[in-house]
Amino acid sequence: MTFVRLGYVAMSVHLQNASPSKTMTYSNFSRMEDREAAIHKLETIARTNLANCLRLLKHNIAHDITFFRLSSKLVPLATHPELSDWDYMQAVGEPLDNLKQFLQNHPDMRVDFHPDHFVLLNSPKKEVLQNSIRTLSMHHKLLKGMGIDPVNRCVLHVGGGYGDKEKALEQFIHNWAFVPRDIQRMIILENDDKTFTPMDTLYLCEKLELPMVFDYHHYLANHKEGENWRDVWDRISGTWQQTQLPVKMHISSPQSAEKFRAHADYVDSGMLMDFLQEINGSVTQIDCMIEAKQKDDALFQLMQDLEKHPNIQIADGASFYIQ
């Protein structure tokens, strides 16, 4: 029997006026003649985003949801090179403290990040790697500010293929030596839907001793002929043995046969059950992050669908056991 906990990404479709990702472009920032006023506006946006993040976490607790991906856009322009003198952490100290207190009062809540696609640790370009590390450092600071141990809280794709996938994998290993140790300890890797298959990603995770996030939809879209995820599941789940967190996977459904890689509004419960029944009993717990356009509503709908399944024992509003 395996315990399954569901989570969703960044924002709610049920909670109104609670976006944690309000932003300001640098072009708009630079058009403001008073730089101090422009920075004040940035700080106001950041504090609002973090306050809305707290509202989202309270909403989640009310619905038994204890797994949540934080928005990576909480502090707009935090890593922009023209704002290197801005102490954004001091500016958002109070709302971070509020989040810290809430998370301390709800220790079962698992939160993490998934930075944007421009974070590329296998880039052959030095400036891209440096910018990626700067962005990851911001995530690390925010996690620390929330009182969260940053270890294994930030999921990344391997990166670009750059026309030679094998060389790109080795470039990741080469670049890894330039990544600060505290940032290294924060990283977990996920297979993607176009370039790096589960076997590619597992190669890096085993070599660098990183946990691997298995994305089932990405596997269906991108794997080599003859490769079967079931053959390496024990190795994938085994990458989590040295961590304090449960195994994590991503679930989404194709938008259509023509747009197979795109995420649908909701999750096909049959597709998820195909996976869960195969891994039942192999791990005591697995946390499934729903990547669907309808966010928390997709989670609620999935739980309703799963209630009808004969092999499911509901635990609460967002978790269940596979029997």
C-alpha positions in Angstrom: 0.0 0.0 0.0 1.3 3.4 -1.0 0.2 6.8 0.4 -0.3 9.4 -2.3 -0.4 13.2 -1.7 -1.5 15.6 -4.4 -0.3 19.1 -5.0 -0.7 21.9 -7.5 1.3 24.8 -9.0 1.6 28.4 -7.8 -1.9 29.8 -8.0 -5.5 29.0 -7.4 -8.5 29.4 -9.8 -10.8 29.4 -6.7 -9.2 32.1 -4.6 -9.8 35.5 -6.2 -7.3 38.3 -6.5 -4.5 36.2 -5.0 -1.8 36.0 -7.7 1.7 35.5 -6.3 3.2 36.4 -9.7 2.4 40.0 -10.3 5.4 41.6 -12.0 7.0 44.6 -13.5 9.2 44.6 -16.6 12.6 46.3 -16.5 11.5 48.5 -19.4 8.6 49.9 -17.2 11.0 50.2 -14.3 13.5 52.1 -16.3 10.9 54.5 -17.6 10.2 55.8 -14.1 12.3 58.9 -13.6 12.5 58.5 -9.8 14.6 55.4 -9.2 13.7 55.3 -5.6 10.0 55.4 -6.4 10.5 52.7 -8.9 12.2 50.4 -6.4 9.4 51.2 -3.9 6.9 50.0 -6.4 8.9 46.8 -7.0 8.9 46.2 -3.2 5.2 46.8 -3.0 4.6 44.2 -5.7 6.9 41.7 -4.0 5.2 42.1 -0.6 1.8 41.7 -2.3 3.0 38.5 -4.0 4.2 37.1 -0.7 1.0 38.1 1.1 -1.0 36.3 -1.6 1.3 33.3 -1.2 0.3 33.1 2.4 -3.4 33.4 1.4 -2.9 30.4 -1.0 -1.3 28.3 1.8 -4.2 29.0 4.1 -6.6 28.1 1.3 -4.6 24.9 0.8 -4.8 23.9 4.5 -8.5 24.5 4.4 -8.7 21.9 1.7 -6.2 19.4 3.1 -3.6 20.3 0.5 -0.1 20.0 2.0 2.0 20.0 -1.2 2.4 23.2 -3.2 4.8 24.7 -5.7 5.7 28.3 -5.0 5.8 30.8 -7.8 9.3 31.7 -8.9 8.1 35.2 -9.7 7.5 36.2 -6.1 10.1 39.1 -6.3 10.1 40.7 -9.7 13.5 41.8 -11.1 15.3 40.4 -8.1 18.2 39.1 -10.2 18.3 41.8 -12.8 21.9 43.0 -13.2 20.9 46.7 -13.2 19.4 46.1 -9.7 22.3 44.4 -8.0 22.3 47.1 -5.3 18.7 46.4 -4.3 18.4 44.5 -1.0 15.2 42.8 -1.8 15.4 40.4 1.1 15.3 43.3 3.6 12.3 44.7 1.7 10.3 41.5 2.0 11.3 40.6 5.5 7.9 41.0 7.1 5.8 38.9 4.7 8.6 36.2 4.7 8.4 36.1 8.5 4.6 35.7 8.2 5.1 32.7 5.8 7.8 31.3 8.1 5.4 31.4 11.1 2.7 29.7 9.1 4.9 27.0 7.8 6.3 26.3 11.3 2.7 25.9 12.5 2.0 23.5 9.6 5.2 21.3 9.4 3.5 18.8 7.1 3.3 21.3 4.3 5.8 20.6 1.5 6.6 23.6 -0.6 9.2 23.8 -3.4 10.2 25.7 -6.5 10.5 25.0 -10.2 12.5 27.9 -11.8 11.8 29.1 -15.3 13.3 27.5 -18.5 16.1 30.1 -18.7 17.9 28.5 -15.7 20.3 26.3 -17.6 23.1 24.6 -15.6 24.4 22.8 -18.7 24.9 25.9 -20.8 28.3 26.2 -22.5 28.1 29.9 -22.1 29.7 31.3 -18.9 27.3 34.2 -18.6 24.2 31.9 -18.9 25.6 29.7 -16.1 26.3 32.7 -13.9 22.8 34.1 -14.4 21.3 30.7 -13.6 23.3 30.5 -10.4 22.2 34.0 -9.5 18.6 33.0 -10.0 19.0 29.8 -8.0 20.6 31.9 -5.2 17.5 34.0 -5.0 15.4 30.8 -4.6 17.7 29.7 -1.9 17.4 33.0 0.0 13.6 32.9 -0.2 13.5 29.4 1.2 15.8 30.3 4.0 13.7 33.4 4.7 10.6 31.2 5.0 12.4 29.0 7.5 12.5 26.1 5.0 15.5 23.8 4.7 16.5 24.4 1.0 17.8 20.8 0.5 16.1 19.1 -2.5 13.5 21.9 -2.9 14.2 23.1 -6.4 13.4 21.0 -9.5 15.2 21.7 -12.8 15.3 20.2 -16.2 18.7 19.1 -17.4 18.8 22.0 -19.9 19.5 22.4 -23.6 20.6 19.7 -26.0 22.8 22.1 -28.0 22.9 19.8 -31.0 24.7 17.0 -29.1 22.9 15.5 -26.2 25.7 13.4 -24.9 28.0 16.4 -24.9 25.3 18.4 -23.2 25.1 15.8 -20.4 28.8 16.0 -19.8 28.6 19.8 -19.9 26.2 19.6 -17.0 28.7 17.5 -15.0 31.5 20.0 -16.0 29.5 23.0 -14.9 28.4 21.4 -11.7 31.8 22.0 -10.2 31.1 25.8 -10.5 27.8 25.6 -8.7 28.1 26.6 -5.0 27.6 23.7 -2.6 24.5 25.1 -1.0 22.9 25.5 -4.4 23.9 22.0 -5.4 22.1 20.6 -2.4 18.9 22.4 -3.3 18.6 20.8 -6.8 16.6 17.9 -8.0 16.3 16.9 -11.7 13.3 16.1 -13.9 13.1 14.3 -17.3 11.7 16.6 -20.0 9.3 16.2 -23.0 11.7 16.9 -25.9 15.4 16.2 -25.1 16.5 14.4 -22.0 14.7 11.1 -21.4 14.3 9.4 -18.0 17.4 7.4 -18.7 19.4 10.5 -19.5 18.2 12.3 -16.3 18.8 9.2 -14.2 22.4 9.0 -15.5 23.0 12.5 -14.1 21.1 11.9 -10.8 23.0 8.8 -10.0 26.4 10.3 -11.0 25.8 13.5 -9.0 23.7 11.9 -6.2 20.6 14.0 -6.9 17.0 12.9 -6.4 15.1 12.5 -9.7 11.5 13.7 -10.3 9.8 11.4 -12.7 7.4 13.2 -15.1 5.0 10.5 -16.5 3.6 12.7 -19.2 7.1 13.7 -20.3 8.1 10.1 -20.4 5.1 9.3 -22.7 6.2 12.2 -25.0 9.9 11.5 -24.9 11.7 8.2 -24.5 13.8 6.0 -26.6 12.4 3.0 -28.4 12.6 0.0 -26.1 12.9 2.0 -22.9 10.3 1.3 -20.3 10.1 3.4 -17.1 9.1 0.3 -15.1 12.5 -1.2 -15.7 14.2 1.6 -13.9 11.6 2.7 -11.3 13.5 1.1 -8.4 16.6 3.2 -9.5 14.5 6.4 -9.8 12.9 6.0 -6.4 16.3 4.9 -5.0 17.7 8.4 -5.7 15.4 9.6 -2.9 16.9 7.3 -0.2 19.3 9.9 1.1 16.7 12.6 1.5 14.2 13.6 4.2 11.4 14.1 1.6 9.1 11.6 0.0 9.5 10.6 -3.6 8.1 13.2 -6.0 6.6 12.9 -9.4 4.8 15.1 -11.9 1.5 14.3 -13.5 -0.3 16.0 -16.3 -2.4 14.9 -19.3 -1.9 15.8 -23.0 -4.1 18.6 -24.3 -4.9 16.5 -27.4 -3.3 14.0 -29.7 -2.1 16.8 -31.9 -0.8 18.8 -29.0 0.5 15.9 -27.0 3.2 17.8 -25.1 0.9 20.6 -24.0 -0.8 20.3 -20.6 -4.6 19.8 -20.5 -6.9 21.7 -18.1 -7.4 18.6 -16.0 -5.8 15.3 -15.3 -7.0 12.0 -16.7 -7.5 9.8 -13.5 -7.1 6.7 -15.6 -3.7 7.8 -16.8 -2.6 8.5 -13.2 -3.9 5.2 -12.0 -2.0 3.4 -14.8 1.2 4.7 -13.2 0.2 4.4 -9.5 -0.9 0.8 -9.7 2.4 -0.1 -11.2 4.4 1.5 -8.4 2.0 0.5 -5.5 4.0 -0.8 -2.6 7.4 0.1 -4.0 7.5 3.2 -1.9 5.6 4.1 1.3 4.6 7.6 0.0 4.7 9.5 -3.2 3.9 13.2 -3.7 2.3 13.9 -7.1 2.5 17.5 -8.4 -0.4 18.2 -10.8 0.7 20.4 -13.7 -2.7 21.3 -15.2 -4.1 24.6 -16.4 -7.0 24.6 -13.9 -4.6 24.4 -10.9 -6.4 23.5 -7.7 -9.7 22.8 -9.5 -7.8 20.1 -11.4 -6.8 18.6 -8.0 -10.4 18.8 -6.7 -11.8 17.1 -9.8 -9.1 14.4 -9.7 -10.0 13.6 -6.1 -13.7 13.3 -7.2 -12.7 11.0 -10.0 -10.5 8.8 -7.8 -13.2 8.4 -5.2 -15.0 6.1 -7.6 -12.0 3.9 -8.1 -12.3 0.5 -6.3 -8.6 0.4 -5.4 -8.5 3.9 -3.7 -9.0 4.6 -0.1 -9.5 8.3 0.5 -7.5 9.8 3.4 -8.6 13.4 3.2 -9.4 16.1 0.6 -6.0 15.8 -1.2 -4.6 12.4 -0.4 -5.3 8.7 -0.6 -4.0 5.2 -0.3 -3.7 2.7 -3.2 -4.9 -0.6 -2.1 
